[in-house]
Amino acid sequence: MAALLHFVGFRDDRYWNAVRIWGHPDMIHMTWDIYAANDVAPDDLVIFANADWDRKPRSFTVEAANARTERKRGQVIDIP
């Protein structure tokens, strides 16, 4: 299987700068969490928008944390 290109945390025009350098990504991850880390194979290339390459992934996503907070408040969140 061919190595994949992952972009992590790109939210602004830095995305297009990275595309010019590396090409279009195979996968885009909003945050470096355990789910994103599990998508990466040993030969894959991971490009971070603004983080250290050896940063440990979060144990949960920001979206999951927000959902837990809203559930505690008794509200329902619409996820697009």
N, C-alpha and C positions, 0 to 999 in steps of 0.2 A: 504494500500500500504506500502511496506517495505521502510525503510529509505535508502537513497542513499549516497554513498561516493563520494565527489568531491575533486579533487586536483586542486590547483590554483597556477600558476606561476612556475611550475617545468620545468627546461630546461637542467638539467645536471644529474649527478649520484645521486643527492639527490632524484630523482624520485624513483630509485630502493631501496634506504634506506627507503623511505616512504612505498613502496609496502611491504617490509619485515615486517614493523611494523603494517600497517593498512590493507594490502591486496590490490588487484587491484581495482582502482577506477571505479565507474560507469560513471563518467563524468570527463573530463579534460578541464580546462579553462586556456587559456594562460595568461589572465589578470583578475583582479577583477574589472569588469565593471558592468554596470546596467544589461546587458544581462545575465552575470553569476549569479548575485544576484537574478534575476527573475527565474532562474532555480532551486534555492534552496528552498526546502519545510521546514516547521518548525522543523521536526524531522531529517533532513539530517545532515550529518557530513561533514564539510568543513576543509580541511587541506591546509594551506598556506605554500609555499616554503620559503618565506622570508617576511612576513608581520605580522602586528598585527591583531589579530582575530576581533577586533572591528573597523577596518578601513572602512570608507565609500567607496562604489564602485564608480569608475569613471563614469561620465555621458556618456562617449563614449569610444570606443575601440581605441587602438593605431592604428590598421589597418584603421579605419575610419578617424582618424586624418591624417594619411599618404595619404590616398586617396584624402582627401580634398586639401591637399597641392599640390599634383601632378595635380589635376584638375585645380587649380589656375595657374599652370605653363603650362597647355595645354597638358599634357602628359597623356597617358593611362597606367594604371598599370595592369599587369597580376597577378591575385590572384590564387595561386595553389590550 
